[in-house]
Amino acid sequence: ETETAPNRRKRTKTASTIFHASHLILDLNAPALADMCRPGNEATVPIDGVDPEVFKMMLYFCYGGKVGKEELAANAKAIIEAADRFGI
């Protein structure tokens, strides 16, 4: 939110990023995230409070990828918080 006038707040619009994932993979590797998404339901599920790049790394890890040392070092706190939030 940004201040526009005394005691008034205006919401800032941000661009959305959409990720596609298999419910089976999420169920195995990120159960809390899988619970947010129902199989067969293609509705978009908003994920607030996680940077899209961090979420991308987390999904990559769920699919068997490895997060590089530099990326981990630069985003360690955010990655740990997201992993804890989604049960990874």
N, C-alpha and C positions, 0 to 999 in steps of 0.2 A: 504494500500500500504506500501511496505517496501523499504527503500533505499538500492540500490545495488551498486551504484557507483555515483560519483559526477554528479548531474543534470540528473540522470536516475532513473526511478521508475519501479518497478516490481510489478505486481498485485499478491496478495496472494490468493490462491484458498481456499475457505471455503466449507464445506460440506453443501449440500442443505437439507432442511427439507420440506416435502410435507404434507400439511393439506388438508383434504377433507371437504367440507361444502355444505349444501343445499342452493341453490340460494334463495329460499323462506325465509329461516331463515335470510340470509344476507340482503335481501331486507327489511325485517321488522326491523332488529336490527342494521345493519351496511350499510346504503344505499350507502355510498361512496365506500365501498368495493364491494358491489353487482354490482355497475356500472362498476367495473373493470373486472367482471366475467359475461359472457353471458350464459344464460340457454342453455343447450344442447351442449355447447362448452366445451370439456374436456381438452383443452390445459392448461398447467401449466401457472399460472400468477405469475411472480416474484414480491416479496414484499421485497424491500430493505429498510434498515434503521430501522428495527424492530427486536429485538432479538426473536428467535424462541420461547423461553419460555414465553415471554411477549405476543406474538401473540397467543400462545396456551391458555393462561389465558383469553385473550380477546374473542376468539372463545367460550371457555367454558362459559363465561358470556353471550354471545349472545344466547347460547342454554339454558339459564336459571340457570346456575350454579352460585355459589358465590365464589369470590376470598377471600381467607383467610386473616386475619389481618396481619399475618407475611409476606405473599407474597406481600400484598399491601404495607406494610411499606418498604420492601426491594426494590420494583420496582415502587413506586408511580409515579415518574416523567415519566418513560418510558411508564407506563400504561396510564397515562393521555394524553401523547402525541399521543400514538397510537389510543386511543379512539377518540380524537379530529380529528385526520387524517382520520379515517374511519367512522365518523359520529355516534358514539355510545353515 
